[in-house]
Amino acid sequence: EVQLLESGGGLVQPGGSLRLSCAASGFTFDSYAMRWVRQAPGKGLEWVSGISGSGTSTYYADSVKGRFTISRDNSKNTLYLQMNSLRAEDTAVYYCAKAYSAGAARSIDSWGQGTLVTVSS
Amino acid sequence: QTVVTQEPSFSVSPGGTVTLTCGLSSGSVSTTYYPSWFQQTPGQAPRTLIYSTDTRSSGVPDRFSGSILGNKAALTITGAQADDESDYYCVLYMGSGIWVFGGGTKLTVL
């Protein structure tokens, strides 16, 4: 059974940094692309970032490009999202998600439960 | 900036059939956008229903189906049940690793 467990969320001041982690189990981690998707309170889903199975290719939404960095450690079956220069509009539940195969054009088939990030002074 | 469009809300009677759509502010949706559909109830993580236009995710009942209808992607629910009352989101692949979600459709079963 696929399991995705996010951690690292919390309260941070504007301009601050936070690193999210997603521990994966139940599948061959390095064979699948991974994604981060967020949802602001009361709002819809927003794709944030993606990474290939090997970690060599990364992709970002314009709203986070230059501030967020996605990475993965395939030896630890863990996905990361380093978030810098945080803004109030980054406040959201952040979901870790697994793609159904390795490629960039492969959508999500499994989701974590999410971790809440609140950016506020 | 391309916008992915969805109906803000829709209602269906129990046992009825409803088709939700996913379009583009400019242009037509085709299979090359790999449309996917997700269901979300309040306070819960999303659940994948359909990916790559019409492939049902594991465990999803066959009363959920995906297709291309005209210039949009579509999610059809046949024999609607009370627990289908949820928010439904589509996502489209824009190329170069970029995905864009629609704004979601709130489905009411009454």
Interface residues (C-beta under 8 A of the other chain):
Chain A: R35 V37 G44 L45 E46 W47 G50 S57 T58 Y59 A61 Y95 Y100 A104 A105 R106 S107 I108 D109 S110 W111 G112 Q113 G114
Chain B: Y34 S36 F38 Q40 A45 P46 R47 T48 Y51 S52 S57 S58 D87 Y89 V91 Y93 S96 G97 I98 W99 V100 F101 G102 G103 G104
